[in-house]
Amino acid sequence: MTLDQIRKNPVFLSGAVVKTYQNNEAFQDTISKILERFYSGDFGAIPPEDMAANVSDLSYSQGRIVARYTEADGLPEDVYIIAYFCEDNSGVDYNYTSILYTTDY
């Protein structure tokens, strides 16, 4: 699995993120920027063990990728981006990406 393949996942926002996102162009731009960082392999402020798990899960083509972006990135509060993926031959699509505040996690 590659991050370019994960880019094709549908993206879901938590209810709290949706409330901030609506009618807030600056926040929309910030979310777009951190998604681009995520897809390029910049997973923000995560500990080394989470980075190792991200690399491992990508190499096995199943699991999840976790990223955390902070107020320093221009957000009103910390945000997680979590991509779930599984290359499954059954035809069932297990691939999606979620954006949520840390308080939603």
N, C-alpha and C positions, 0 to 999 in steps of 0.2 A: 504494500500500500504506500502511496506517496501523498504528500500534502497537496499536489495538484489534483489527485483523485478525490481527496477529502474536500477540496474546494467545491466539488459538485454536489456535496451534501445539502439537503434543505437546512436552512438555518431557522431556529426557533428562539424567540426572546421570552424571558419570563414576564409575567404580568407587570412586575415592578419596573423592569427595563422598558417595556412597551410604554408605560405611563410617561417615563422620561423622554423616550424616543419621539413620541407624537408631538408634532409642531415645534420641535427643538432642533433646528438645522445644525447648530454647533455640536450637539450630542450625536446626531446622525453622522456627521463628518468624522467625529472621534471614533465611533463604532466602526465605520468603514476603514479607518486607518489601522485600528488594532486588528481587525480581521485580516488586512493585508500583511501585517506583521506576523500574525499567527500562521498564515499560509506560506510565509517565507521561512518559517522555522524559528522565529523569535517568539518564545513562549513567555516573555515578561519575567515577572518576579516569582519564579518557582524554585523550590529547593533542589539541590543536585539529585536527590533520589527520585523526584518527579521527572526531572529531565531524563534520567536513565530509563525510567519506565516508559516515557514517551518514545525514546529511541528503540527500545525493545519491542514495544507494541507495534510500531511501524514496521519493523523488520519481520514480525510474525503475521502481519496483515490482518490483525484483529485486536480489539481492545479499545482503548480510548487515549486521546491526547488531551492533556490538561494544560491550560495557560491561565495566568493571572496577571491582570493589568491594574495599576494603582492610580490613585489620585494624581500622582506625579505624571501620569500619561494624559492628564486633562479630563479625567472622569470625576463625577461628583462623589463616587465611592468606588471601592475596588470591584472589579468585574472578573468573573471566570468565563472562559470559553472552553467548552468540553465537546470534543468530537468523538462520537462512537462509530466504530466501523467494524465490519466483518465481511470478508470475502466468502460468501456462502453460495454454493452451487445449486441450492434449492430454489432460487428465484426470489426468496424473501429478502427485502431490502432492510437491513439493520443499520443503515448509515444515516446519521443526522448530527447536526451541530447545535449546541445550546449556548446561549449567552445569558448569564444571570449575575445578579449582584451576589457578593459573598454572603450577605444576609439571607439570600434565597437558597443557599446551598445546603 
